[in-house]
Amino acid sequence: MKWYLRIILAVFILSSFCLPGSISNSSVKKTGRMASGDMYYEYSITSKMNYSRPGATESGTRQPSTMKLYISGDGHVRVERDLNFGTAGQGKSIHMIILAYTGKPGESIMINESQKTYSIIHIDSLKIPANMKMESNVTKIGDEKVMGYSCVHAKIISVKQFGSVTSNDTLDIWKSPDVPLPSKIGDWMKIYENKFSGFMYAQDVQQKLNSIGCRGMMVKMQIRGKNIAATQELVKAEHQDLPASLFEIPAGYTETKEMTRPF
């Protein structure tokens, strides 16, 4: 797979963590505010990369970007995010679109506007490499207000070993059950949470987060590691009337298998 496709898949995994954890259709009243109708969320993203790839310099602060998240009252999801390659003011940008449907919780669709193609990502095909080992420690920092929402702030320190390479990453996360969320999103999110948690931190972390009350919608997230520092923060959450076409594959787009099995 080309290097930029791997980056896109990494962002695909990272984007899933903006969505709420520990919410199911049966428990949403206990863990988060139900929203009637459609919802729109917007995240501000800043990042700095500290590594180089062969043939090109990649280090430096990236141009700030925005991630847009649309969730229909039916539980369908659309994520839009611009991926910036190169330092701020330089390089290229790719507009990434992800679609997912509450009736098909085992798959998502990636839209490539420039090529007018789409790829169906089967969640079960996203396998953690067998030689990747990970241990994580979870600490509750405290109860804090972010964007006016009451959040639980948790710190997750993970030691990852991939073959002969070892890395230490720190993830600070602020979650709040006060951010309104369409109730029908639960089953889809439960599968995403179970699948993607192992890529970011050890698989027992989600249970530990639940035990300290860090649940609901992700309001803020900070990642610090050897090669990256990034902040993602919710700046808007509002009710909107979203057209059904927003959750449909555009007419004339053809399917490609290039990203069906990314790992």
Secondary structure, DSSP 8 states (H G I E B T S, - for coil): --HHHHHHHHHHHHHHTTS-BS--TTTHHHHS-EESS-EEEEEEEEEEE---BTTB---EE---EEEEEEE-TTS-EEEEEEEEESSTTSSEEEEEEEEEETTEEEEEEEEETTTTEEEEEEGGG----TTEEEEEEEEEEEEEEETTEEEEEEEEEEEEEETTEEEEEEEEEEEETTS-EEGGGHHHHHHHHHHHHHHHS-TTHHHHHHHTT--BEEEEEEEE-SSEEEEEEEEEEEE----GGGGS--TT-EE--TTTS--
